[in-house]
Amino acid sequence: MLGQHPELYAPAELECFTGNTLGDCLSFAEQVPVVTLHGLLRTVAQLQFGHQNNATIAAARQWLEGRRHWSGGDLIAWIEAQITPRRLLDKSPIHALRWPSLQRLAAVCAGQPVVHLSRHPISAVRSLIGAYSHRGQQLTPSEALRTWWQGHRLCLRYRQDLAQAPSLLLRSEDLLANPEGALARVCRHLGINDHPDAIEAMLLPEQSPYACLGPTMAPTGNDLHWMETPALRRGSAPASEPSLHQLWDLPGIEPELAMMAMQLSWQLGYS
C-alpha cells in the first residue's frame, strides 16, 4: 500500500541484510527454505531490465552473482539511484526475526523513520500456519507464536536501541478498519504528502509491479496468499479482538510462551 504513494517506492521483499554481503545472503537463502530471494531477483529484474520474466530473472541472478561482494547498503544505494526522487521502503519480514540483520539495517537506515506494523497474536498465528500450509509446509501453533513474539520483540528493541528517528506503531487491525485515516497518519509520520489523491493511490496496492505472482523462476517475493488476490481487504479484521486468554487454548502451546506473548501484546496495544 505505502509503495503506491507517489513519493515512495516499495520493491518486493529484498532480504538483503541476512548477511554481510550479497554473497552471504545468497548462501543464506540456500540454507533457509523460507528465504527465497525471489523478491530481490524480481526487484533487480524490474529496475535493471525493465520487466519481470524468466529471462530477466536469470539475468538478475547473474547480475547479483557479479556483485556478491556488495553489502546490503550498496544494494540499497543502487536501488535509491534507480528510483530517485522517490524514497525507498523496505519491508522484509525476515530482517525482523534476526538481530544481526537489524543491526546491519540500522548501519544503513538508522536515521530513517520506522513504521512498526503489528497484528493480534491469535490472528497472526492462524495466518502464519495458513501461509506455511499454502506452501506445502507445516508450522505448529507454538512455532508460529514464537515467530510472532520474536519478530515484535526485536522490532521494539530496534526502535529503542538502534533507530535514530521517530517510529510509529500501527496496528494492522486499525489500518484495515480505517485505511484512509491510518495512511494519512503514516504519511505525516514519514513527512510525505497526505493529500487525498496520494491516499487514494495507496488504496490500490494491486497496481504495484510486485503485487502479482512473479515468473516461474521467482514466483514469490511477497505474501503468497495476498499475491493470488492482490487488493486491499478493507474491514477484513474482526470487529472485536480475540481474547488474549485464547493463547493458552492453542494446541501444544507452552504456558511460559503464552505469558510472554500476552505481555508483549500489551506493549503493542492489545488487551
Steps between C-alpha positions, in 0.01 A plus 500: 500500500762753605704433188220637283549847648646729230800579724581142603621181333442159658677215323433138581665362814872568455637280783838666440614528863502130588879505452787745478515476122264402219705183470418420863132569429502267202661228713251561783210453258640163397493387864166644617195382299276796591758744357478482121644837390223501239420854606857613444514329161169657393613843616827484307318364194251788514746782565797381291325327211160672494266207562467161666512175304716190522764649272538817711490295823791292368680821402431643846658196664811544284500871588493413871768233462727767355443713809537239775746734670240774537354570842129546560575871521656494154186341362277755674707783354468349152122466532468856629692624197253320270185634666599859584326727594276240664600365840566131558281297735639163613259249654687169529351299791808277531703800620273540803573144612879530525678760711818500284282582198347795685847620602611495136184682399556762770852566375341616174154623598507592871421863419188410303152499657358159591146368468450200729197307371347263754231235497304328777687181598200269457428610143874513427543137609213389279638696207854363539377142519285561191790657311726202569223256408449689174865424416462134595687548829393451861526741792372420848305760702795518739745569218268760348450680831873499573563650155245775575655564843857505369423739214313756707742474791791583271305779328443663838867455584600655166277799563647550846869422445586558133250732331613864495174635360145490632308175464130440458310197630206415273264212570393323182149475641479881515639527148235268358218661699584854386763492225462866402555622855783257575682575173473876555657446841785302342554773240535764768743277688714453188481868406332440165188642336174386660279650226188292422642414156807344663282307746283378211806368319601299807157335508593322175794275600411261217652749255852431626718298259576273796136439602443198274674166489837524328649290220541128563869550587408747778126476574494638855675795665190615686224332700390214274133501602475875444666483158240252381223754566680836537265764632434698815290285734319790657330408826632142487621517860250360755259753649622408847842379603542139608572467869868466578401217735444293184879474483481226764248310284737466204586131451830402660582852617745540788355707789820704526483591130133594531582732789790661311272556200229653719744743662637603161146542368430752775800703379354497149164630615300177518297409805 
